[in-house]
Amino acid sequence: MVGSSIAKTNTKFRDSVKPETRLIITLRFLASGDPYTSLMYTFKVSKQLISEIVPEVCRCLNEALSDYIKVSYF
């Protein structure tokens, strides 16, 4: 559903984080509230990258599920 919108291309220097892993990191953060540092060690992804992944995947989920989930911004 959101795999294509959260997928990134590999570079010469490193492989990108798979869409499945990006989604799992985000869902784990939302479900548990684990700090980025904890997720960093669990998924072996830098804290800086996690801080980019979580908001990006949340935006994509919000767009994909906007017909089913209404988000209220305070």
PDB file of N, H, CA, C and O in Angstrom:
ATOM      1  N   MET A   1       0.818  -1.188   0.000  1.00  0.00           N
ATOM      2  CA  MET A   1       0.000   0.000   0.000  1.00  0.00           C
ATOM      3  C   MET A   1       0.869   1.262   0.000  1.00  0.00           C
ATOM      4  O   MET A   1       0.623   2.181  -0.782  1.00  0.00           O
ATOM      5  N   VAL A   2       1.864   1.312   0.854  1.00  0.00           N
ATOM      6  H   VAL A   2       2.064   0.565   1.489  1.00  0.00           H
ATOM      7  CA  VAL A   2       2.742   2.489   0.895  1.00  0.00           C
ATOM      8  C   VAL A   2       4.171   2.142   0.500  1.00  0.00           C
ATOM      9  O   VAL A   2       5.049   3.005   0.520  1.00  0.00           O
ATOM     10  N   GLY A   3       4.406   0.894   0.144  1.00  0.00           N
ATOM     11  H   GLY A   3       3.693   0.193   0.128  1.00  0.00           H
ATOM     12  CA  GLY A   3       5.766   0.435  -0.151  1.00  0.00           C
ATOM     13  C   GLY A   3       6.471   1.255  -1.210  1.00  0.00           C
ATOM     14  O   GLY A   3       7.640   1.606  -1.053  1.00  0.00           O
ATOM     15  N   SER A   4       5.767   1.562  -2.289  1.00  0.00           N
ATOM     16  H   SER A   4       4.817   1.277  -2.417  1.00  0.00           H
ATOM     17  CA  SER A   4       6.418   2.305  -3.374  1.00  0.00           C
ATOM     18  C   SER A   4       6.707   3.752  -2.985  1.00  0.00           C
ATOM     19  O   SER A   4       7.663   4.348  -3.481  1.00  0.00           O
ATOM     20  N   SER A   5       5.892   4.316  -2.107  1.00  0.00           N
ATOM     21  H   SER A   5       5.116   3.831  -1.704  1.00  0.00           H
ATOM     22  CA  SER A   5       6.117   5.715  -1.733  1.00  0.00           C
ATOM     23  C   SER A   5       7.187   5.885  -0.658  1.00  0.00           C
ATOM     24  O   SER A   5       7.698   6.989  -0.469  1.00  0.00           O
ATOM     25  N   ILE A   6       7.534   4.807   0.050  1.00  0.00           N
ATOM     26  H   ILE A   6       7.119   3.910  -0.104  1.00  0.00           H
ATOM     27  CA  ILE A   6       8.588   4.923   1.065  1.00  0.00           C
ATOM     28  C   ILE A   6       9.880   4.238   0.637  1.00  0.00           C
ATOM     29  O   ILE A   6      10.861   4.234   1.382  1.00  0.00           O
ATOM     30  N   ALA A   7       9.883   3.657  -0.562  1.00  0.00           N
ATOM     31  H   ALA A   7       9.086   3.659  -1.167  1.00  0.00           H
ATOM     32  CA  ALA A   7      11.086   2.986  -1.066  1.00  0.00           C
ATOM     33  C   ALA A   7      12.119   4.019  -1.515  1.00  0.00           C
ATOM     34  O   ALA A   7      11.772   5.067  -2.059  1.00  0.00           O
ATOM     35  N   LYS A   8      13.368   3.709  -1.281  1.00  0.00           N
ATOM     36  H   LYS A   8      13.650   2.857  -0.839  1.00  0.00           H
ATOM     37  CA  LYS A   8      14.482   4.559  -1.713  1.00  0.00           C
ATOM     38  C   LYS A   8      15.396   3.723  -2.604  1.00  0.00           C
ATOM     39  O   LYS A   8      15.409   2.495  -2.510  1.00  0.00           O
ATOM     40  N   THR A   9      16.155   4.388  -3.466  1.00  0.00           N
ATOM     41  H   THR A   9      16.144   5.384  -3.543  1.00  0.00           H
ATOM     42  CA  THR A   9      17.056   3.663  -4.356  1.00  0.00           C
ATOM     43  C   THR A   9      18.422   3.480  -3.700  1.00  0.00           C
ATOM     44  O   THR A   9      18.855   4.298  -2.888  1.00  0.00           O
ATOM     45  N   ASN A  10      19.077   2.406  -4.066  1.00  0.00           N
ATOM     46  H   ASN A  10      18.725   1.742  -4.726  1.00  0.00           H
ATOM     47  CA  ASN A  10      20.435   2.145  -3.576  1.00  0.00           C
ATOM     48  C   ASN A  10      21.408   3.109  -4.248  1.00  0.00           C
ATOM     49  O   ASN A  10      21.159   3.599  -5.349  1.00  0.00           O
ATOM     50  N   THR A  11      22.513   3.371  -3.568  1.00  0.00           N
ATOM     51  H   THR A  11      22.715   2.973  -2.673  1.00  0.00           H
ATOM     52  CA  THR A  11      23.570   4.196  -4.152  1.00  0.00           C
ATOM     53  C   THR A  11      24.815   3.334  -4.325  1.00  0.00           C
ATOM     54  O   THR A  11      24.836   2.167  -3.932  1.00  0.00           O
ATOM     55  N   LYS A  12      25.850   3.920  -4.916  1.00  0.00           N
ATOM     56  H   LYS A  12      25.834   4.867  -5.236  1.00  0.00           H
ATOM     57  CA  LYS A  12      27.111   3.195  -5.067  1.00  0.00           C
ATOM     58  C   LYS A  12      27.740   2.892  -3.717  1.00  0.00           C
ATOM     59  O   LYS A  12      28.478   1.918  -3.573  1.00  0.00           O
ATOM     60  N   PHE A  13      27.448   3.723  -2.736  1.00  0.00           N
ATOM     61  H   PHE A  13      26.848   4.514  -2.853  1.00  0.00           H
ATOM     62  CA  PHE A  13      28.117   3.620  -1.444  1.00  0.00           C
ATOM     63  C   PHE A  13      27.404   2.721  -0.441  1.00  0.00           C
ATOM     64  O   PHE A  13      28.049   2.094   0.398  1.00  0.00           O
ATOM     65  N   ARG A  14      26.069   2.654  -0.523  1.00  0.00           N
ATOM     66  H   ARG A  14      25.545   3.163  -1.206  1.00  0.00           H
ATOM     67  CA  ARG A  14      25.338   1.827   0.450  1.00  0.00           C
ATOM     68  C   ARG A  14      23.972   1.442  -0.087  1.00  0.00           C
ATOM     69  O   ARG A  14      23.402   2.112  -0.948  1.00  0.00           O
ATOM     70  N   ASP A  15      23.468   0.344   0.448  1.00  0.00           N
ATOM     71  H   ASP A  15      23.930  -0.200   1.148  1.00  0.00           H
ATOM     72  CA  ASP A  15      22.108  -0.083   0.122  1.00  0.00           C
ATOM     73  C   ASP A  15      21.124   0.724   0.959  1.00  0.00           C
ATOM     74  O   ASP A  15      21.401   1.073   2.107  1.00  0.00           O
ATOM     75  N   SER A  16      19.988   1.011   0.372  1.00  0.00           N
ATOM     76  H   SER A  16      19.763   0.728  -0.561  1.00  0.00           H
ATOM     77  CA  SER A  16      18.972   1.760   1.113  1.00  0.00           C
ATOM     78  C   SER A  16      18.260   0.837   2.105  1.00  0.00           C
ATOM     79  O   SER A  16      18.331  -0.388   1.998  1.00  0.00           O
ATOM     80  N   VAL A  17      17.583   1.445   3.058  1.00  0.00           N
ATOM     81  H   VAL A  17      17.525   2.440   3.145  1.00  0.00           H
ATOM     82  CA  VAL A  17      16.796   0.682   4.024  1.00  0.00           C
ATOM     83  C   VAL A  17      15.533   0.225   3.298  1.00  0.00           C
ATOM     84  O   VAL A  17      14.846   1.033   2.674  1.00  0.00           O
ATOM     85  N   LYS A  18      15.230  -1.064   3.380  1.00  0.00           N
ATOM     86  H   LYS A  18      15.788  -1.720   3.887  1.00  0.00           H
ATOM     87  CA  LYS A  18      14.079  -1.634   2.676  1.00  0.00           C
ATOM     88  C   LYS A  18      12.781  -0.997   3.169  1.00  0.00           C
ATOM     89  O   LYS A  18      12.679  -0.612   4.334  1.00  0.00           O
ATOM     90  N   PRO A  19      11.784  -0.886   2.279  1.00  0.00           N
ATOM     91  CA  PRO A  19      10.495  -0.317   2.694  1.00  0.00           C
ATOM     92  C   PRO A  19       9.877  -1.063   3.878  1.00  0.00           C
ATOM     93  O   PRO A  19       9.264  -0.451   4.753  1.00  0.00           O
ATOM     94  N   GLU A  20      10.042  -2.381   3.898  1.00  0.00           N
ATOM     95  H   GLU A  20      10.540  -2.878   3.187  1.00  0.00           H
ATOM     96  CA  GLU A  20       9.483  -3.168   5.007  1.00  0.00           C
ATOM     97  C   GLU A  20      10.116  -2.756   6.334  1.00  0.00           C
ATOM     98  O   GLU A  20       9.429  -2.620   7.346  1.00  0.00           O
ATOM     99  N   THR A  21      11.421  -2.560   6.315  1.00  0.00           N
ATOM    100  H   THR A  21      11.980  -2.670   5.493  1.00  0.00           H
ATOM    101  CA  THR A  21      12.132  -2.156   7.530  1.00  0.00           C
ATOM    102  C   THR A  21      11.731  -0.749   7.937  1.00  0.00           C
ATOM    103  O   THR A  21      11.572  -0.471   9.126  1.00  0.00           O
ATOM    104  N   ARG A  22      11.566   0.139   6.971  1.00  0.00           N
ATOM    105  H   ARG A  22      11.695  -0.086   6.006  1.00  0.00           H
ATOM    106  CA  ARG A  22      11.136   1.507   7.265  1.00  0.00           C
ATOM    107  C   ARG A  22       9.769   1.502   7.946  1.00  0.00           C
ATOM    108  O   ARG A  22       9.539   2.241   8.903  1.00  0.00           O
ATOM    109  N   LEU A  23       8.869   0.665   7.444  1.00  0.00           N
ATOM    110  H   LEU A  23       9.055   0.065   6.666  1.00  0.00           H
ATOM    111  CA  LEU A  23       7.534   0.568   8.036  1.00  0.00           C
ATOM    112  C   LEU A  23       7.594  -0.040   9.431  1.00  0.00           C
ATOM    113  O   LEU A  23       6.921   0.436  10.345  1.00  0.00           O
ATOM    114  N   ILE A  24       8.388  -1.078   9.599  1.00  0.00           N
ATOM    115  H   ILE A  24       8.934  -1.465   8.857  1.00  0.00           H
ATOM    116  CA  ILE A  24       8.515  -1.732  10.909  1.00  0.00           C
ATOM    117  C   ILE A  24       9.089  -0.768  11.943  1.00  0.00           C
ATOM    118  O   ILE A  24       8.608  -0.718  13.075  1.00  0.00           O
ATOM    119  N   ILE A  25      10.108  -0.007  11.569  1.00  0.00           N
ATOM    120  H   ILE A  25      10.500  -0.048  10.649  1.00  0.00           H
ATOM    121  CA  ILE A  25      10.698   0.972  12.492  1.00  0.00           C
ATOM    122  C   ILE A  25       9.629   1.968  12.941  1.00  0.00           C
ATOM    123  O   ILE A  25       9.512   2.277  14.126  1.00  0.00           O
ATOM    124  N   THR A  26       8.860   2.458  11.987  1.00  0.00           N
ATOM    125  H   THR A  26       8.956   2.206  11.024  1.00  0.00           H
ATOM    126  CA  THR A  26       7.828   3.445  12.310  1.00  0.00           C
ATOM    127  C   THR A  26       6.748   2.855  13.201  1.00  0.00           C
ATOM    128  O   THR A  26       6.355   3.468  14.193  1.00  0.00           O
ATOM    129  N   LEU A  27       6.269   1.671  12.852  1.00  0.00           N
ATOM    130  H   LEU A  27       6.589   1.173  12.046  1.00  0.00           H
ATOM    131  CA  LEU A  27       5.221   1.048  13.664  1.00  0.00           C
ATOM    132  C   LEU A  27       5.719   0.731  15.064  1.00  0.00           C
ATOM    133  O   LEU A  27       4.982   0.885  16.038  1.00  0.00           O
ATOM    134  N   ARG A  28       6.957   0.294  15.170  1.00  0.00           N
ATOM    135  H   ARG A  28       7.556   0.169  14.379  1.00  0.00           H
ATOM    136  CA  ARG A  28       7.538   0.014  16.491  1.00  0.00           C
ATOM    137  C   ARG A  28       7.616   1.289  17.322  1.00  0.00           C
ATOM    138  O   ARG A  28       7.313   1.277  18.516  1.00  0.00           O
ATOM    139  N   PHE A  29       8.022   2.387  16.690  1.00  0.00           N
ATOM    140  H   PHE A  29       8.267   2.396  15.721  1.00  0.00           H
ATOM    141  CA  PHE A  29       8.095   3.662  17.398  1.00  0.00           C
ATOM    142  C   PHE A  29       6.706   4.108  17.856  1.00  0.00           C
ATOM    143  O   PHE A  29       6.531   4.529  18.999  1.00  0.00           O
ATOM    144  N   LEU A  30       5.728   4.015  16.967  1.00  0.00           N
ATOM    145  H   LEU A  30       5.871   3.673  16.038  1.00  0.00           H
ATOM    146  CA  LEU A  30       4.376   4.459  17.307  1.00  0.00           C
ATOM    147  C   LEU A  30       3.732   3.576  18.373  1.00  0.00           C
ATOM    148  O   LEU A  30       3.015   4.069  19.244  1.00  0.00           O
ATOM    149  N   ALA A  31       3.990   2.276  18.304  1.00  0.00           N
ATOM    150  H   ALA A  31       4.573   1.876  17.597  1.00  0.00           H
ATOM    151  CA  ALA A  31       3.362   1.345  19.250  1.00  0.00           C
ATOM    152  C   ALA A  31       4.011   1.373  20.624  1.00  0.00           C
ATOM    153  O   ALA A  31       3.326   1.261  21.640  1.00  0.00           O
ATOM    154  N   SER A  32       5.328   1.522  20.658  1.00  0.00           N
ATOM    155  H   SER A  32       5.884   1.613  19.832  1.00  0.00           H
ATOM    156  CA  SER A  32       6.034   1.378  21.936  1.00  0.00           C
ATOM    157  C   SER A  32       6.527   2.700  22.513  1.00  0.00           C
ATOM    158  O   SER A  32       6.730   2.821  23.721  1.00  0.00           O
ATOM    159  N   GLY A  33       6.717   3.685  21.647  1.00  0.00           N
ATOM    160  H   GLY A  33       6.551   3.586  20.665  1.00  0.00           H
ATOM    161  CA  GLY A  33       7.292   4.941  22.114  1.00  0.00           C
ATOM    162  C   GLY A  33       8.772   4.827  22.419  1.00  0.00           C
ATOM    163  O   GLY A  33       9.342   5.695  23.080  1.00  0.00           O
ATOM    164  N   ASP A  34       9.403   3.750  21.935  1.00  0.00           N
ATOM    165  H   ASP A  34       8.940   3.045  21.398  1.00  0.00           H
ATOM    166  CA  ASP A  34      10.844   3.580  22.153  1.00  0.00           C
ATOM    167  C   ASP A  34      11.602   4.794  21.622  1.00  0.00           C
ATOM    168  O   ASP A  34      11.260   5.325  20.565  1.00  0.00           O
ATOM    169  N   PRO A  35      12.622   5.234  22.342  1.00  0.00           N
ATOM    170  CA  PRO A  35      13.432   6.348  21.825  1.00  0.00           C
ATOM    171  C   PRO A  35      14.207   5.915  20.577  1.00  0.00           C
ATOM    172  O   PRO A  35      14.456   4.728  20.365  1.00  0.00           O
ATOM    173  N   TYR A  36      14.580   6.893  19.764  1.00  0.00           N
ATOM    174  H   TYR A  36      14.379   7.858  19.936  1.00  0.00           H
ATOM    175  CA  TYR A  36      15.325   6.600  18.539  1.00  0.00           C
ATOM    176  C   TYR A  36      16.610   5.839  18.839  1.00  0.00           C
ATOM    177  O   TYR A  36      17.035   5.007  18.038  1.00  0.00           O
ATOM    178  N   THR A  37      17.228   6.108  19.968  1.00  0.00           N
ATOM    179  H   THR A  37      16.883   6.783  20.619  1.00  0.00           H
ATOM    180  CA  THR A  37      18.467   5.416  20.331  1.00  0.00           C
ATOM    181  C   THR A  37      18.227   3.923  20.482  1.00  0.00           C
ATOM    182  O   THR A  37      19.042   3.117  20.031  1.00  0.00           O
ATOM    183  N   SER A  38      17.131   3.547  21.103  1.00  0.00           N
ATOM    184  H   SER A  38      16.470   4.202  21.469  1.00  0.00           H
ATOM    185  CA  SER A  38      16.793   2.132  21.258  1.00  0.00           C
ATOM    186  C   SER A  38      16.526   1.496  19.898  1.00  0.00           C
ATOM    187  O   SER A  38      16.985   0.386  19.627  1.00  0.00           O
ATOM    188  N   LEU A  39      15.785   2.196  19.044  1.00  0.00           N
ATOM    189  H   LEU A  39      15.412   3.098  19.264  1.00  0.00           H
ATOM    190  CA  LEU A  39      15.496   1.679  17.706  1.00  0.00           C
ATOM    191  C   LEU A  39      16.772   1.558  16.885  1.00  0.00           C
ATOM    192  O   LEU A  39      16.903   0.655  16.058  1.00  0.00           O
ATOM    193  N   MET A  40      17.703   2.463  17.113  1.00  0.00           N
ATOM    194  H   MET A  40      17.597   3.197  17.784  1.00  0.00           H
ATOM    195  CA  MET A  40      18.978   2.447  16.402  1.00  0.00           C
ATOM    196  C   MET A  40      19.703   1.123  16.643  1.00  0.00           C
ATOM    197  O   MET A  40      20.219   0.514  15.705  1.00  0.00           O
ATOM    198  N   TYR A  41      19.742   0.686  17.890  1.00  0.00           N
ATOM    199  H   TYR A  41      19.323   1.181  18.651  1.00  0.00           H
ATOM    200  CA  TYR A  41      20.426  -0.564  18.208  1.00  0.00           C
ATOM    201  C   TYR A  41      19.621  -1.783  17.768  1.00  0.00           C
ATOM    202  O   TYR A  41      20.197  -2.793  17.364  1.00  0.00           O
ATOM    203  N   THR A  42      18.321  -1.697  17.841  1.00  0.00           N
ATOM    204  H   THR A  42      17.853  -0.877  18.169  1.00  0.00           H
ATOM    205  CA  THR A  42      17.473  -2.827  17.448  1.00  0.00           C
ATOM    206  C   THR A  42      17.554  -3.095  15.953  1.00  0.00           C
ATOM    207  O   THR A  42      17.668  -4.246  15.530  1.00  0.00           O
ATOM    208  N   PHE A  43      17.496  -2.025  15.145  1.00  0.00           N
ATOM    209  H   PHE A  43      17.404  -1.091  15.488  1.00  0.00           H
ATOM    210  CA  PHE A  43      17.424  -2.189  13.692  1.00  0.00           C
ATOM    211  C   PHE A  43      18.735  -1.890  12.972  1.00  0.00           C
ATOM    212  O   PHE A  43      18.815  -2.009  11.749  1.00  0.00           O
ATOM    213  N   LYS A  44      19.770  -1.501  13.732  1.00  0.00           N
ATOM    214  H   LYS A  44      19.706  -1.404  14.725  1.00  0.00           H
ATOM    215  CA  LYS A  44      21.085  -1.199  13.145  1.00  0.00           C
ATOM    216  C   LYS A  44      20.990  -0.128  12.056  1.00  0.00           C
ATOM    217  O   LYS A  44      21.555  -0.259  10.970  1.00  0.00           O
ATOM    218  N   VAL A  45      20.256   0.931  12.388  1.00  0.00           N
ATOM    219  H   VAL A  45      19.798   1.037  13.270  1.00  0.00           H
ATOM    220  CA  VAL A  45      20.080   2.082  11.510  1.00  0.00           C
ATOM    221  C   VAL A  45      20.410   3.316  12.345  1.00  0.00           C
ATOM    222  O   VAL A  45      20.068   3.369  13.527  1.00  0.00           O
ATOM    223  N   SER A  46      21.064   4.299  11.753  1.00  0.00           N
ATOM    224  H   SER A  46      21.341   4.256  10.793  1.00  0.00           H
ATOM    225  CA  SER A  46      21.475   5.477  12.530  1.00  0.00           C
ATOM    226  C   SER A  46      20.271   6.251  13.068  1.00  0.00           C
ATOM    227  O   SER A  46      19.182   6.239  12.494  1.00  0.00           O
ATOM    228  N   LYS A  47      20.512   6.917  14.183  1.00  0.00           N
ATOM    229  H   LYS A  47      21.397   6.927  14.649  1.00  0.00           H
ATOM    230  CA  LYS A  47      19.461   7.721  14.818  1.00  0.00           C
ATOM    231  C   LYS A  47      19.013   8.842  13.880  1.00  0.00           C
ATOM    232  O   LYS A  47      17.829   9.177  13.833  1.00  0.00           O
ATOM    233  N   GLN A  48      19.945   9.416  13.142  1.00  0.00           N
ATOM    234  H   GLN A  48      20.907   9.144  13.180  1.00  0.00           H
ATOM    235  CA  GLN A  48      19.618  10.486  12.203  1.00  0.00           C
ATOM    236  C   GLN A  48      18.676   9.979  11.112  1.00  0.00           C
ATOM    237  O   GLN A  48      17.728  10.667  10.732  1.00  0.00           O
ATOM    238  N   LEU A  49      18.944   8.778  10.612  1.00  0.00           N
ATOM    239  H   LEU A  49      19.714   8.219  10.920  1.00  0.00           H
ATOM    240  CA  LEU A  49      18.084   8.223   9.574  1.00  0.00           C
ATOM    241  C   LEU A  49      16.710   7.881  10.134  1.00  0.00           C
ATOM    242  O   LEU A  49      15.700   8.094   9.464  1.00  0.00           O
ATOM    243  N   ILE A  50      16.660   7.359  11.342  1.00  0.00           N
ATOM    244  H   ILE A  50      17.481   7.186  11.887  1.00  0.00           H
ATOM    245  CA  ILE A  50      15.367   7.056  11.968  1.00  0.00           C
ATOM    246  C   ILE A  50      14.552   8.334  12.123  1.00  0.00           C
ATOM    247  O   ILE A  50      13.334   8.322  11.949  1.00  0.00           O
ATOM    248  N   SER A  51      15.220   9.434  12.450  1.00  0.00           N
ATOM    249  H   SER A  51      16.210   9.444  12.592  1.00  0.00           H
ATOM    250  CA  SER A  51      14.502  10.703  12.612  1.00  0.00           C
ATOM    251  C   SER A  51      13.947  11.219  11.283  1.00  0.00           C
ATOM    252  O   SER A  51      13.064  12.076  11.280  1.00  0.00           O
ATOM    253  N   GLU A  52      14.445  10.717  10.169  1.00  0.00           N
ATOM    254  H   GLU A  52      15.163  10.021  10.172  1.00  0.00           H
ATOM    255  CA  GLU A  52      13.886  11.047   8.857  1.00  0.00           C
ATOM    256  C   GLU A  52      12.812  10.043   8.457  1.00  0.00           C
ATOM    257  O   GLU A  52      11.794  10.409   7.869  1.00  0.00           O
ATOM    258  N   ILE A  53      13.050   8.766   8.782  1.00  0.00           N
ATOM    259  H   ILE A  53      13.877   8.469   9.259  1.00  0.00           H
ATOM    260  CA  ILE A  53      12.142   7.689   8.385  1.00  0.00           C
ATOM    261  C   ILE A  53      10.771   7.841   9.035  1.00  0.00           C
ATOM    262  O   ILE A  53       9.751   7.770   8.349  1.00  0.00           O
ATOM    263  N   VAL A  54      10.735   8.049  10.342  1.00  0.00           N
ATOM    264  H   VAL A  54      11.563   8.107  10.900  1.00  0.00           H
ATOM    265  CA  VAL A  54       9.461   8.047  11.072  1.00  0.00           C
ATOM    266  C   VAL A  54       8.489   9.111  10.543  1.00  0.00           C
ATOM    267  O   VAL A  54       7.352   8.765  10.221  1.00  0.00           O
ATOM    268  N   PRO A  55       8.880  10.381  10.437  1.00  0.00           N
ATOM    269  CA  PRO A  55       7.919  11.367   9.915  1.00  0.00           C
ATOM    270  C   PRO A  55       7.515  11.103   8.463  1.00  0.00           C
ATOM    271  O   PRO A  55       6.363  11.311   8.082  1.00  0.00           O
ATOM    272  N   GLU A  56       8.478  10.641   7.657  1.00  0.00           N
ATOM    273  H   GLU A  56       9.414  10.472   7.966  1.00  0.00           H
ATOM    274  CA  GLU A  56       8.181  10.378   6.248  1.00  0.00           C
ATOM    275  C   GLU A  56       7.157   9.258   6.100  1.00  0.00           C
ATOM    276  O   GLU A  56       6.198   9.390   5.340  1.00  0.00           O
ATOM    277  N   VAL A  57       7.355   8.165   6.816  1.00  0.00           N
ATOM    278  H   VAL A  57       8.135   8.058   7.433  1.00  0.00           H
ATOM    279  CA  VAL A  57       6.430   7.036   6.730  1.00  0.00           C
ATOM    280  C   VAL A  57       5.069   7.423   7.313  1.00  0.00           C
ATOM    281  O   VAL A  57       4.034   7.013   6.789  1.00  0.00           O
ATOM    282  N   CYS A  58       5.064   8.196   8.375  1.00  0.00           N
ATOM    283  H   CYS A  58       5.905   8.529   8.801  1.00  0.00           H
ATOM    284  CA  CYS A  58       3.791   8.665   8.949  1.00  0.00           C
ATOM    285  C   CYS A  58       3.018   9.500   7.934  1.00  0.00           C
ATOM    286  O   CYS A  58       1.803   9.351   7.804  1.00  0.00           O
ATOM    287  N   ARG A  59       3.714  10.377   7.215  1.00  0.00           N
ATOM    288  H   ARG A  59       4.701  10.498   7.320  1.00  0.00           H
ATOM    289  CA  ARG A  59       3.062  11.177   6.174  1.00  0.00           C
ATOM    290  C   ARG A  59       2.467  10.283   5.091  1.00  0.00           C
ATOM    291  O   ARG A  59       1.334  10.494   4.657  1.00  0.00           O
ATOM    292  N   CYS A  60       3.231   9.291   4.659  1.00  0.00           N
ATOM    293  H   CYS A  60       4.151   9.119   5.011  1.00  0.00           H
ATOM    294  CA  CYS A  60       2.756   8.383   3.614  1.00  0.00           C
ATOM    295  C   CYS A  60       1.558   7.562   4.091  1.00  0.00           C
ATOM    296  O   CYS A  60       0.602   7.362   3.341  1.00  0.00           O
ATOM    297  N   LEU A  61       1.610   7.092   5.329  1.00  0.00           N
ATOM    298  H   LEU A  61       2.386   7.255   5.938  1.00  0.00           H
ATOM    299  CA  LEU A  61       0.480   6.350   5.891  1.00  0.00           C
ATOM    300  C   LEU A  61      -0.752   7.245   5.985  1.00  0.00           C
ATOM    301  O   LEU A  61      -1.863   6.810   5.681  1.00  0.00           O
ATOM    302  N   ASN A  62      -0.559   8.470   6.397  1.00  0.00           N
ATOM    303  H   ASN A  62       0.344   8.823   6.644  1.00  0.00           H
ATOM    304  CA  ASN A  62      -1.672   9.407   6.503  1.00  0.00           C
ATOM    305  C   ASN A  62      -2.309   9.647   5.139  1.00  0.00           C
ATOM    306  O   ASN A  62      -3.534   9.676   5.022  1.00  0.00           O
ATOM    307  N   GLU A  63      -1.485   9.818   4.111  1.00  0.00           N
ATOM    308  H   GLU A  63      -0.490   9.794   4.206  1.00  0.00           H
ATOM    309  CA  GLU A  63      -2.008  10.028   2.760  1.00  0.00           C
ATOM    310  C   GLU A  63      -2.732   8.789   2.247  1.00  0.00           C
ATOM    311  O   GLU A  63      -3.810   8.898   1.663  1.00  0.00           O
ATOM    312  N   ALA A  64      -2.147   7.613   2.460  1.00  0.00           N
ATOM    313  H   ALA A  64      -1.272   7.525   2.934  1.00  0.00           H
ATOM    314  CA  ALA A  64      -2.729   6.377   1.947  1.00  0.00           C
ATOM    315  C   ALA A  64      -4.025   6.004   2.664  1.00  0.00           C
ATOM    316  O   ALA A  64      -4.925   5.417   2.064  1.00  0.00           O
ATOM    317  N   LEU A  65      -4.115   6.342   3.931  1.00  0.00           N
ATOM    318  H   LEU A  65      -3.384   6.819   4.418  1.00  0.00           H
ATOM    319  CA  LEU A  65      -5.273   5.936   4.730  1.00  0.00           C
ATOM    320  C   LEU A  65      -6.206   7.097   5.059  1.00  0.00           C
ATOM    321  O   LEU A  65      -7.043   6.980   5.954  1.00  0.00           O
ATOM    322  N   SER A  66      -6.076   8.199   4.357  1.00  0.00           N
ATOM    323  H   SER A  66      -5.396   8.293   3.629  1.00  0.00           H
ATOM    324  CA  SER A  66      -6.861   9.393   4.693  1.00  0.00           C
ATOM    325  C   SER A  66      -8.366   9.180   4.568  1.00  0.00           C
ATOM    326  O   SER A  66      -9.139   9.872   5.230  1.00  0.00           O
ATOM    327  N   ASP A  67      -8.795   8.239   3.734  1.00  0.00           N
ATOM    328  H   ASP A  67      -8.166   7.677   3.196  1.00  0.00           H
ATOM    329  CA  ASP A  67     -10.226   7.948   3.619  1.00  0.00           C
ATOM    330  C   ASP A  67     -10.743   7.161   4.816  1.00  0.00           C
ATOM    331  O   ASP A  67     -11.946   7.141   5.076  1.00  0.00           O
ATOM    332  N   TYR A  68      -9.845   6.517   5.539  1.00  0.00           N
ATOM    333  H   TYR A  68      -8.868   6.534   5.328  1.00  0.00           H
ATOM    334  CA  TYR A  68     -10.241   5.637   6.637  1.00  0.00           C
ATOM    335  C   TYR A  68      -9.918   6.199   8.016  1.00  0.00           C
ATOM    336  O   TYR A  68     -10.583   5.866   8.996  1.00  0.00           O
ATOM    337  N   ILE A  69      -8.900   7.050   8.091  1.00  0.00           N
ATOM    338  H   ILE A  69      -8.360   7.320   7.294  1.00  0.00           H
ATOM    339  CA  ILE A  69      -8.456   7.588   9.373  1.00  0.00           C
ATOM    340  C   ILE A  69      -8.470   9.111   9.294  1.00  0.00           C
ATOM    341  O   ILE A  69      -7.883   9.705   8.390  1.00  0.00           O
ATOM    342  N   LYS A  70      -9.132   9.716  10.231  1.00  0.00           N
ATOM    343  H   LYS A  70      -9.609   9.233  10.966  1.00  0.00           H
ATOM    344  CA  LYS A  70      -9.141  11.176  10.299  1.00  0.00           C
ATOM    345  C   LYS A  70      -8.204  11.605  11.419  1.00  0.00           C
ATOM    346  O   LYS A  70      -8.356  11.178  12.564  1.00  0.00           O
ATOM    347  N   VAL A  71      -7.246  12.442  11.085  1.00  0.00           N
ATOM    348  H   VAL A  71      -7.123  12.789  10.155  1.00  0.00           H
ATOM    349  CA  VAL A  71      -6.269  12.920  12.056  1.00  0.00           C
ATOM    350  C   VAL A  71      -6.629  14.351  12.421  1.00  0.00           C
ATOM    351  O   VAL A  71      -6.845  15.194  11.550  1.00  0.00           O
ATOM    352  N   SER A  72      -6.690  14.607  13.702  1.00  0.00           N
ATOM    353  H   SER A  72      -6.514  13.923  14.409  1.00  0.00           H
ATOM    354  CA  SER A  72      -6.992  15.951  14.176  1.00  0.00           C
ATOM    355  C   SER A  72      -5.701  16.605  14.641  1.00  0.00           C
ATOM    356  O   SER A  72      -4.968  16.039  15.452  1.00  0.00           O
ATOM    357  N   TYR A  73      -5.425  17.789  14.128  1.00  0.00           N
ATOM    358  H   TYR A  73      -6.020  18.249  13.469  1.00  0.00           H
ATOM    359  CA  TYR A  73      -4.225  18.525  14.512  1.00  0.00           C
ATOM    360  C   TYR A  73      -4.633  19.629  15.475  1.00  0.00           C
ATOM    361  O   TYR A  73      -5.508  20.440  15.171  1.00  0.00           O
ATOM    362  N   PHE A  74      -3.998  19.654  16.629  1.00  0.00           N
ATOM    363  H   PHE A  74      -3.287  18.995  16.876  1.00  0.00           H
ATOM    364  CA  PHE A  74      -4.351  20.649  17.651  1.00  0.00           C
ATOM    365  C   PHE A  74      -3.540  21.888  17.480  1.00  0.00           C
ATOM    366  O   PHE A  74      -3.695  22.839  18.247  1.00  0.00           O
TER     367      PHE A  74
END
